Amino acid sequence: MKRLCTLLFSILLFSCQEEVSLPLASISGQVPIIEAVWTDRDQFNEVKLSLARNYYEPDSYQIIDNAEVAITIPGTETIIPFRFFEESDTYKPVDRSQVAEVGETYELRVVWENQFYAATGLMLEPPILDSLTVNFEESRLFREEGYYIKAFGKIPFEEDNFYRIRVIENDTLKNNRDDYLLFDDTFGVEFFETGLELGYAFEENDRVRLELFRMNRDVYDYFSQLVSLLFSDGGLFSPPPQNPDGNIHIIQGEGKVLGYFQVSPVLVSTIIISGEKD
């Protein structure tokens, strides 16, 4: 009898379940997303423009290819025009030799559909990246067997310590939610001198490239909010998803705009796993 009551109670609970759709804020009109990166290396410099879509809408990714894009240095006559390249679906500088220089403040300008968007960023000095080392680790609890890479360097700055590391394995960018490697100086930066482990188990003959960006605080906050959004499980106690706060502003026009303008120095180092179990 007790087992029968338990079964009936379970059926009752199951029958009371109901799928709930959160009443999220919706997008009205066309809202552009601007993702702009301006560095001291020409291969990273590009601007991506697309249209935002509502959370539950299955619309495909829509590229904006008819905008006017440029980067300027405020207070000077310097204008760096961009043009759209179909092969990459991005805007790139017309003159690829023009790159960011330390100490300069740059302004992104985007004109589209009679709307004028802008953002600024300061080009900071890069930290020091000395070397990458490889060490083979046996399998253990919560850790796969494989080759682990440590980055050694120095961060000599007392402020504006906001960093992101990107890892490219055999020409494939690690871009899942666990792969946004962000850090600041909340707990100091001495760990970089003793070795910062990337946390991935690589295999013999893997070619691994590390890209280290030093960012402005507003862009670091954008990526931090993005990571929090990606780790939200959508459960009852999770906050409703919302867009990260970007640093793009509407100068002329109405509506909304999403995205960021990242001005960064970039340090790049590449290593090939030799297979020696040191």
One Martini backbone bead per residue (centre of mass of N, CA, C, O) as a GRO file, in nm:
protein
  278
    1MET     BB    1   0.057   0.063  -0.020
    2LYS     BB    2   0.299   0.254   0.004
    3ARG     BB    3   0.397   0.220  -0.291
    4LEU     BB    4   0.134   0.323  -0.424
    5CYS     BB    5   0.139   0.611  -0.305
    6THR     BB    6   0.410   0.691  -0.424
    7LEU     BB    7   0.327   0.658  -0.720
    8LEU     BB    8   0.086   0.857  -0.721
    9PHE     BB    9   0.256   1.106  -0.632
   10SER     BB   10   0.446   1.107  -0.877
   11ILE     BB   11   0.228   1.144  -1.092
   12LEU     BB   12   0.119   1.411  -0.982
   13LEU     BB   13   0.381   1.573  -1.016
   14PHE     BB   14   0.416   1.529  -1.323
   15SER     BB   15   0.132   1.659  -1.401
   16CYS     BB   16   0.229   1.959  -1.282
   17GLN     BB   17   0.410   2.010  -1.504
   18GLU     BB   18   0.544   2.320  -1.658
   19GLU     BB   19   0.624   2.507  -1.916
   20VAL     BB   20   0.841   2.795  -1.903
   21SER     BB   21   0.846   3.129  -2.030
   22LEU     BB   22   1.033   3.389  -2.029
   23PRO     BB   23   0.982   3.744  -2.003
   24LEU     BB   24   1.156   3.885  -2.229
   25ALA     BB   25   1.315   4.114  -2.378
   26SER     BB   26   1.256   4.288  -2.674
   27ILE     BB   27   1.314   4.359  -3.011
   28SER     BB   28   1.294   4.677  -3.172
   29GLY     BB   29   1.396   4.665  -3.454
   30GLN     BB   30   1.723   4.763  -3.545
   31VAL     BB   31   2.007   4.600  -3.387
   32PRO     BB   32   2.330   4.653  -3.358
   33ILE     BB   33   2.641   4.471  -3.377
   34ILE     BB   34   2.962   4.563  -3.237
   35GLU     BB   35   3.291   4.417  -3.327
   36ALA     BB   36   3.593   4.569  -3.217
   37VAL     BB   37   3.945   4.553  -3.326
   38TRP     BB   38   4.250   4.724  -3.195
   39THR     BB   39   4.593   4.686  -3.280
   40ASP     BB   40   4.953   4.602  -3.327
   41ARG     BB   41   4.811   4.385  -3.530
   42ASP     BB   42   4.673   4.343  -3.838
   43GLN     BB   43   4.524   4.051  -3.811
   44PHE     BB   44   4.314   4.171  -3.578
   45ASN     BB   45   4.193   4.401  -3.753
   46GLU     BB   46   3.839   4.450  -3.691
   47VAL     BB   47   3.484   4.466  -3.805
   48LYS     BB   48   3.171   4.360  -3.675
   49LEU     BB   49   2.843   4.339  -3.835
   50SER     BB   50   2.516   4.301  -3.689
   51LEU     BB   51   2.206   4.155  -3.599
   52ALA     BB   52   1.985   4.138  -3.370
   53ARG     BB   53   1.805   3.894  -3.167
   54ASN     BB   54   1.585   3.714  -3.027
   55TYR     BB   55   1.603   3.455  -2.811
   56TYR     BB   56   1.356   3.273  -2.963
   57GLU     BB   57   1.480   3.328  -3.236
   58PRO     BB   58   1.579   3.150  -3.551
   59ASP     BB   59   1.740   3.344  -3.686
   60SER     BB   60   1.979   3.429  -3.879
   61TYR     BB   61   2.276   3.552  -3.946
   62GLN     BB   62   2.319   3.914  -3.985
   63ILE     BB   63   2.484   4.103  -4.205
   64ILE     BB   64   2.663   4.414  -4.224
   65ASP     BB   65   2.772   4.571  -4.552
   66ASN     BB   66   2.676   4.915  -4.549
   67ALA     BB   67   2.890   5.060  -4.385
   68GLU     BB   68   3.064   5.321  -4.213
   69VAL     BB   69   3.417   5.283  -4.140
   70ALA     BB   70   3.624   5.417  -3.865
   71ILE     BB   71   3.941   5.542  -3.740
   72THR     BB   72   4.044   5.773  -3.488
   73ILE     BB   73   4.223   6.067  -3.365
   74PRO     BB   74   4.164   6.269  -3.137
   75GLY     BB   75   4.268   6.599  -3.239
   76THR     BB   76   4.303   6.498  -3.531
   77GLU     BB   77   4.339   6.400  -3.891
   78THR     BB   78   4.312   6.105  -3.836
   79ILE     BB   79   4.212   5.848  -4.081
   80ILE     BB   80   4.084   5.504  -4.074
   81PRO     BB   81   3.974   5.324  -4.319
   82PHE     BB   82   3.711   5.096  -4.403
   83ARG     BB   83   3.628   4.771  -4.550
   84PHE     BB   84   3.446   4.528  -4.705
   85PHE     BB   85   3.483   4.162  -4.669
   86GLU     BB   86   3.343   3.877  -4.794
   87GLU     BB   87   3.538   3.643  -4.699
   88SER     BB   88   3.490   3.752  -4.374
   89ASP     BB   89   3.254   3.952  -4.294
   90THR     BB   90   3.443   4.217  -4.273
   91TYR     BB   91   3.613   4.495  -4.149
   92LYS     BB   92   3.901   4.659  -4.295
   93PRO     BB   93   4.173   4.812  -4.350
   94VAL     BB   94   4.298   4.962  -4.622
   95ASP     BB   95   4.558   5.010  -4.442
   96ARG     BB   96   4.748   4.757  -4.291
   97SER     BB   97   4.989   4.938  -4.161
   98GLN     BB   98   4.780   5.040  -3.966
   99VAL     BB   99   4.827   5.080  -3.614
  100ALA     BB  100   4.855   5.058  -3.290
  101GLU     BB  101   4.966   5.294  -3.035
  102VAL     BB  102   5.116   5.372  -2.764
  103GLY     BB  103   4.905   5.621  -2.594
  104GLU     BB  104   4.665   5.612  -2.775
  105THR     BB  105   4.353   5.745  -2.874
  106TYR     BB  106   4.061   5.581  -2.996
  107GLU     BB  107   3.802   5.610  -3.256
  108LEU     BB  108   3.500   5.475  -3.330
  109ARG     BB  109   3.318   5.480  -3.654
  110VAL     BB  110   2.961   5.438  -3.726
  111VAL     BB  111   2.759   5.427  -4.027
  112TRP     BB  112   2.395   5.348  -4.020
  113GLU     BB  113   2.098   5.431  -4.111
  114ASN     BB  114   2.145   5.730  -3.989
  115GLN     BB  115   2.356   5.621  -3.785
  116PHE     BB  116   2.573   5.709  -3.498
  117TYR     BB  117   2.866   5.544  -3.388
  118ALA     BB  118   3.071   5.522  -3.076
  119ALA     BB  119   3.420   5.473  -2.956
  120THR     BB  120   3.672   5.433  -2.697
  121GLY     BB  121   4.043   5.379  -2.672
  122LEU     BB  122   4.333   5.274  -2.497
  123MET     BB  123   4.670   5.225  -2.561
  124LEU     BB  124   4.850   4.996  -2.405
  125GLU     BB  125   5.094   4.847  -2.247
  126PRO     BB  126   5.265   4.569  -2.258
  127PRO     BB  127   5.357   4.301  -2.136
  128ILE     BB  128   5.552   4.012  -2.040
  129LEU     BB  129   5.660   3.741  -2.263
  130ASP     BB  130   5.890   3.490  -2.238
  131SER     BB  131   5.749   3.186  -2.209
  132LEU     BB  132   5.704   2.836  -2.298
  133THR     BB  133   5.599   2.535  -2.133
  134VAL     BB  134   5.637   2.170  -2.106
  135ASN     BB  135   5.432   1.911  -1.933
  136PHE     BB  136   5.390   1.593  -1.823
  137GLU     BB  137   5.074   1.441  -1.716
  138GLU     BB  138   4.915   1.242  -1.526
  139SER     BB  139   4.646   1.090  -1.434
  140ARG     BB  140   4.376   1.247  -1.244
  141LEU     BB  141   4.179   1.410  -1.057
  142PHE     BB  142   4.037   1.629  -1.279
  143ARG     BB  143   4.276   1.507  -1.481
  144GLU     BB  144   4.429   1.475  -1.764
  145GLU     BB  145   4.622   1.327  -1.976
  146GLY     BB  146   4.917   1.524  -2.061
  147TYR     BB  147   5.007   1.833  -2.202
  148TYR     BB  148   5.134   2.117  -2.026
  149ILE     BB  149   5.104   2.473  -2.025
  150LYS     BB  150   5.331   2.745  -1.955
  151ALA     BB  151   5.334   3.092  -1.870
  152PHE     BB  152   5.596   3.338  -1.886
  153GLY     BB  153   5.623   3.653  -1.696
  154LYS     BB  154   5.533   4.016  -1.676
  155ILE     BB  155   5.360   4.259  -1.453
  156PRO     BB  156   5.448   4.615  -1.412
  157PHE     BB  157   5.159   4.709  -1.322
  158GLU     BB  158   4.928   4.904  -1.105
  159GLU     BB  159   4.728   4.933  -1.353
  160ASP     BB  160   4.525   4.813  -1.588
  161ASN     BB  161   4.464   4.487  -1.510
  162PHE     BB  162   4.342   4.348  -1.812
  163TYR     BB  163   4.286   4.009  -1.927
  164ARG     BB  164   4.335   3.796  -2.225
  165ILE     BB  165   4.321   3.451  -2.331
  166ARG     BB  166   4.410   3.282  -2.629
  167VAL     BB  167   4.354   2.950  -2.774
  168ILE     BB  168   4.536   2.773  -3.034
  169GLU     BB  169   4.458   2.456  -3.185
  170ASN     BB  170   4.542   2.376  -3.479
  171ASP     BB  171   4.376   2.645  -3.589
  172THR     BB  172   4.180   2.631  -3.326
  173LEU     BB  173   3.963   2.803  -3.148
  174LYS     BB  174   3.897   2.837  -2.819
  175ASN     BB  175   3.520   2.901  -2.772
  176ASN     BB  176   3.410   2.831  -2.513
  177ARG     BB  177   3.304   2.911  -2.199
  178ASP     BB  178   3.590   2.798  -2.075
  179ASP     BB  179   3.785   2.992  -2.285
  180TYR     BB  180   3.760   3.258  -2.108
  181LEU     BB  181   4.065   3.396  -2.023
  182LEU     BB  182   4.038   3.577  -1.732
  183PHE     BB  183   4.234   3.853  -1.576
  184ASP     BB  184   4.357   4.012  -1.281
  185ASP     BB  185   4.469   4.194  -0.969
  186THR     BB  186   4.313   4.089  -0.717
  187PHE     BB  187   4.560   3.853  -0.650
  188GLY     BB  188   4.761   3.945  -0.825
  189VAL     BB  189   5.071   3.894  -1.060
  190GLU     BB  190   5.298   3.683  -0.973
  191PHE     BB  191   5.208   3.415  -1.118
  192PHE     BB  192   5.343   3.483  -1.397
  193GLU     BB  193   5.640   3.427  -1.302
  194THR     BB  194   5.575   3.110  -1.211
  195GLY     BB  195   5.328   3.032  -1.387
  196LEU     BB  196   5.071   2.994  -1.634
  197GLU     BB  197   4.826   2.770  -1.662
  198LEU     BB  198   4.598   2.670  -1.909
  199GLY     BB  199   4.435   2.370  -1.862
  200TYR     BB  200   4.534   2.184  -2.101
  201ALA     BB  201   4.531   1.875  -2.280
  202PHE     BB  202   4.781   1.777  -2.477
  203GLU     BB  203   4.935   1.655  -2.771
  204GLU     BB  204   5.129   1.517  -2.974
  205ASN     BB  205   5.203   1.768  -3.221
  206ASP     BB  206   5.086   2.007  -3.117
  207ARG     BB  207   4.974   2.337  -3.206
  208VAL     BB  208   5.034   2.626  -2.996
  209ARG     BB  209   4.859   2.938  -2.943
  210LEU     BB  210   4.924   3.244  -2.776
  211GLU     BB  211   4.698   3.518  -2.672
  212LEU     BB  212   4.772   3.842  -2.530
  213PHE     BB  213   4.550   4.072  -2.370
  214ARG     BB  214   4.523   4.423  -2.306
  215MET     BB  215   4.263   4.590  -2.137
  216ASN     BB  216   4.004   4.767  -2.086
  217ARG     BB  217   3.766   4.778  -1.846
  218ASP     BB  218   3.503   4.774  -2.023
  219VAL     BB  219   3.580   4.514  -2.184
  220TYR     BB  220   3.622   4.325  -1.947
  221ASP     BB  221   3.330   4.350  -1.844
  222TYR     BB  222   3.195   4.236  -2.091
  223PHE     BB  223   3.323   3.948  -2.078
  224SER     BB  224   3.232   3.882  -1.791
  225GLN     BB  225   2.927   3.894  -1.857
  226LEU     BB  226   2.932   3.682  -2.079
  227VAL     BB  227   3.021   3.445  -1.904
  228SER     BB  228   2.782   3.452  -1.709
  229LEU     BB  229   2.575   3.393  -1.931
  230LEU     BB  230   2.694   3.115  -2.029
  231PHE     BB  231   2.657   2.989  -1.717
  232SER     BB  232   2.366   2.998  -1.741
  233ASP     BB  233   2.100   2.748  -1.686
  234GLY     BB  234   1.790   2.858  -1.665
  235GLY     BB  235   1.688   2.843  -1.395
  236LEU     BB  236   1.502   2.944  -1.131
  237PHE     BB  237   1.778   3.099  -0.999
  238SER     BB  238   1.831   3.239  -1.255
  239PRO     BB  239   1.897   3.492  -1.431
  240PRO     BB  240   1.800   3.667  -1.676
  241PRO     BB  241   1.891   3.720  -1.981
  242GLN     BB  242   2.152   3.958  -2.077
  243ASN     BB  243   2.319   4.201  -2.208
  244PRO     BB  244   2.607   4.327  -2.228
  245ASP     BB  245   2.799   4.601  -2.141
  246GLY     BB  246   2.896   4.834  -2.353
  247ASN     BB  247   3.099   5.105  -2.538
  248ILE     BB  248   2.873   5.183  -2.727
  249HIS     BB  249   2.750   5.484  -2.889
  250ILE     BB  250   2.497   5.718  -2.953
  251ILE     BB  251   2.520   6.014  -3.144
  252GLN     BB  252   2.308   5.947  -3.385
  253GLY     BB  253   1.986   5.883  -3.302
  254GLU     BB  254   1.818   5.575  -3.238
  255GLY     BB  255   1.796   5.333  -2.997
  256LYS     BB  256   2.021   5.058  -3.022
  257VAL     BB  257   2.339   4.912  -2.900
  258LEU     BB  258   2.589   4.661  -2.946
  259GLY     BB  259   2.902   4.599  -2.787
  260TYR     BB  260   3.258   4.659  -2.887
  261PHE     BB  261   3.579   4.836  -2.820
  262GLN     BB  262   3.904   4.702  -2.877
  263VAL     BB  263   4.207   4.811  -2.723
  264SER     BB  264   4.518   4.631  -2.800
  265PRO     BB  265   4.770   4.453  -2.703
  266VAL     BB  266   4.973   4.180  -2.853
  267LEU     BB  267   5.074   3.856  -2.751
  268VAL     BB  268   5.276   3.602  -2.923
  269SER     BB  269   5.288   3.234  -2.884
  270THR     BB  270   5.460   2.934  -3.000
  271ILE     BB  271   5.403   2.569  -2.973
  272ILE     BB  272   5.544   2.237  -3.001
  273ILE     BB  273   5.474   1.918  -2.928
  274SER     BB  274   5.728   1.675  -2.892
  275GLY     BB  275   5.691   1.424  -2.657
  276GLU     BB  276   5.849   1.495  -2.412
  277LYS     BB  277   5.871   1.359  -2.072
  278ASP     BB  278   5.961   1.607  -1.842
   0.00000   0.00000   0.00000
